[in-house]
Amino acid sequence: MSTNEALFERAQKTIPGGVNSPVRAFKSVGGAPRFIERANGPFMWDAEGKRYIDYIGSWGPMILGHNHPAVIEAVEKAVTKGLSFGAATEGEIEIAEEVCSIMPNIEQVRFVSSGTEAGMSAIRLARGYTGRNKIVKFEGCYHGHSDSLLVKAGSGLLTFGNPSSSGVPVGTTEHTLVLEYNNPQQLHDCFRQFGDDIACVIVEAVAGNMNMIPATQEFMDTMRALCTQYGALLIVDEVMTGFRVALKGAQSLYNVQPDITMLGKVIGGGLPVAAFGGRKEVMSKIAPLGSVYQAGTLSGNPVAVACGMATLKEIQKPGFYEALSAQTQKLTKGLTEVAQQAGVDFCTRSIGGMMGLFFLPELPNGFNDVMKCDPAVFGTFFNAMLDRGVYLAPSIFEAGFVSAAHTDEVIEETLTAARESFALLNR
Ligand SMILES: *Cc1c(COP(=O)(O)O)cnc(C)c1O
C-alpha cells in the first residue's frame, strides 16, 4: 500500500506539481493531497484506505453521489457498444432534447467536453453574432481558463484588465472589461461608455468560484436590460449552478433570460460533458450552419452523454431538489450552530445542493468580502475536518456540494467532526 505522501512524491516527478488541476494540490491548506482510490455514495477512500465524507463531489458533477446504480448501468451499456466514433449518434439527440426541454431559454445546444470550451465558444459566438469585440466579466467569477478570460481588474473603474496568468499576451485581454460583481452602477457606466462595442456580458448568477456569492436581483435585471438596450448578448454561466441550485439553474431563480447559457459539471454526471445553448437564431451562427468555427473530436462522446443523460433522468424525479435542499440546509444550519457554541465567527448560505462556508462574522456579498476570510483559520479547520474523515474543498474560494446520497447519518457524522474542529480554533 502506498501512502498519500509517497504518491505525492512520485506524482511530482512526472506531473507538474503532482496534480492535473491546481486546486487539487492543497497548496493553500498544506499537506499532501489525498490520492483517491474509489468512491461510493457520499464517501471516498484514499490510497491509505481512509474514508472521507465527500463535500466536493468532483467539484459539482456527483449530485447523485458516487456510483449511482442507474448511472453506472447506463455507462456500462454504452461502453459495450464502442467508446467513440467521431460521428453523429442518437444519444446526442436524446440529451440535446432533454436539455432543451428542461431549460426554457435553450432552443438549440452544442455539446463540448469542458466548461472552459463552453465559455470560450460562447464568447466567440457572441462576438461573431454581434460583430463586436469587447466582453464584460466580473471580478471573482470563473468561466474556464481560456486566454481572454484570464484577467484581473484594472487599476481603476472601467480600465481594461491585465492578464492574471503569464503566457497571456496583453493583446488577448485588451477587449476584456472587468467589473465589480453586484455593482449595477458600474454596469451602467460601462455601457454608457462602451455599449456599442460590447459583444456580451458573461456572469455566474450565483457565483461559485469566490466561495458562494449570489447576485442581487437588481444586478441581474440591470445586466439583462442593458444587454437588450445595447444589442449585446447575455451569457449566463451555469456550469456550476445548472441542475445544482435548481433543476432549471440559477436563471430560473432570478427569472432572467440569457441569450446563451453555459452548462457543465452535473450535465455529464462525472464524465467530460459541457454545453452551450440558446435561441436557434443565435446558435445557427455556429459551423456548419454559420461562420463561427467550433469543433471537438470527443464532443458528444457516446459514453459521456449516456452518463449525463442517466443523471438528468434521476434529478427530474419528483421531490429531488426539495430533498437535496433540505439536506444541505440541515448541514449548513448545524455547522452554524456548532460554530456558535464554539464561539467562532462563521456563517453559511446554501441554495439547492450548493453551499458557502465562511469564517466571517457576516455573509459576504462580493469578492472583497470573501478576501477577508483568514486562510490560516480556514486551513486549521480544513485539516482538522480532513483528519476526522470529512473532505471539504481545500480553499476559501470554493463552494461546497451536497449530494442526494448525503443521509441524515452522514450529516450527523459531519457535525460531530465539526464540533471538535471548531473547538480547536479557539484554543
Ligand atoms: C468549473 C467551471 C468552469 C470550467 O469548467 P471546466 O470543465 O473545469 O473547464 C466554468 N465556469 C464555471 C462557473 C465553473 O464552475
The ligand as a Tripos MOL2 file, in Angstrom:
@<TRIPOS>MOLECULE
LIG
   15    15     1     0     0
SMALL
NO_CHARGES

@<TRIPOS>ATOM
      1 C1        -15.9490   24.6440  -13.3960 C.3       1 LIG1
      2 C2        -16.3930   25.8840  -14.0530 C.ar      1 LIG1
      3 C3        -15.9960   26.2340  -15.3600 C.ar      1 LIG1
      4 C4        -14.9420   25.4490  -16.0960 C.3       1 LIG1
      5 O1        -15.3240   24.1420  -16.3640 O.3       1 LIG1
      6 P1        -14.1840   23.0530  -16.6860 P.3       1 LIG1
      7 O2        -14.9760   21.8510  -17.0630 O.co2     1 LIG1
      8 O3        -13.3860   22.9040  -15.4310 O.co2     1 LIG1
      9 O4        -13.3710   23.5770  -17.8120 O.co2     1 LIG1
     10 C5        -16.5640   27.3280  -15.9380 C.ar      1 LIG1
     11 N1        -17.4620   28.0830  -15.2970 N.ar      1 LIG1
     12 C6        -17.8640   27.8010  -14.0480 C.ar      1 LIG1
     13 C7        -18.8860   28.6650  -13.3850 C.3       1 LIG1
     14 C8        -17.3260   26.7140  -13.3780 C.ar      1 LIG1
     15 O5        -17.6950   26.4730  -12.1150 O.3       1 LIG1
@<TRIPOS>BOND
     1     1     2 1
     2     2     3 ar
     3     2    14 ar
     4     3     4 1
     5     3    10 ar
     6     4     5 1
     7     5     6 1
     8     6     7 2
     9     6     8 1
    10     6     9 1
    11    10    11 ar
    12    11    12 ar
    13    12    13 1
    14    12    14 ar
    15    14    15 1
@<TRIPOS>SUBSTRUCTURE
     1 LIG1         1 GROUP 0 **** ****
